[in-house]
Amino acid sequence: MKVQRRPVDDLLTRDGETAVLAHGKALRLSAVAVAIYELTEHEIEVESLAEALESQVGAPADRSTLEATEAAVAMMVRRGILTRSSR
């Protein structure tokens, strides 16, 4: 599965915090979500995204990087920040 970020209405980064305005809702992004947002300018396979995330932010302690990436992607899809493609 591939994912890509969707256009947002606004993005604000200040004092190490990032928020997006997407579809009329303001959402605060974690450091991992910001990294995902930055890495999904173009479509990317979730497995490749997980590898890139691990090199940028390290591996999670409680599960595999792929499992953590899939969970974060699912949340970002639900909130309208990412879109999925099965191509």
N, C-alpha and C positions, 0 to 999 in steps of 0.2 A: 504494500500500500504506500502511496505517496501522499504527502501533505504540502500545502503551500499557505502562506499567510494571506488573509483577506485584507482588503483596504480598510483602514480605520479612519474615523473622522478626525482624530487628533492623537498625538503621542507626546507626552511630557516627561522629561527626565530632569530631576532636580535633587541635589543632595543625595545621590545614590539610589533614589527611588524612581520607579517608572510607573506611569499610569497611562492607560489608553481610554479613549472615548470611542466606543464601538456600538453602533446601532442604538444610540441614545442612552447607553449605560457606561458609567465610568468604572474601570476595573484596575486595581493595583496589581502589577505583575511582580512575581518573585524573580530572583536573579536567573533561575533556570528558565522560567517562561520568557524572560527577555532574550536569553541566548537562543531559545527555540525560535522566537519571533525573528531575530536577526538571521538565523540560518535558513529560514524558509522563504526568503525573497523569491526564490524559484522552487519549483516542485522538487522534492527530495524524498527518497525512500526512508521510511521510519528507521530501518536498520542503519542506514548511513547517517541519519540524524543522531541516533544513539551514539555512534562512534565519535562523531564530531563533538557532541556534548561531553562525552567522557574525557576527551582530550582538553576541552575548555574548562570544565568545572569539576572533573574527577568523577569517580564511581560512587554511587550511593552505598551506604553501609548495610542497608536492610534488604536489598533485592538486586537483581541484575540491572544493568544500565538500560537494557532494552525494555524490561518491565516498567521501570520508572519513566522512561521516555513515552511508552505507550499510554501510561496513565496520564501524564501531563498533556500529551497530544489530545486524548479524549476530552479532558477538561477544557482545553482551548477550543476544540471543535464545538463543544456544547455552548460555549460563551461567544461563539461567532468570530473568533480571532483567526482560526485556521479552517481550511476546507480540505476534505479528503478526496483523493482520486484513486480509482482502482486500476488505472492504466499501467 
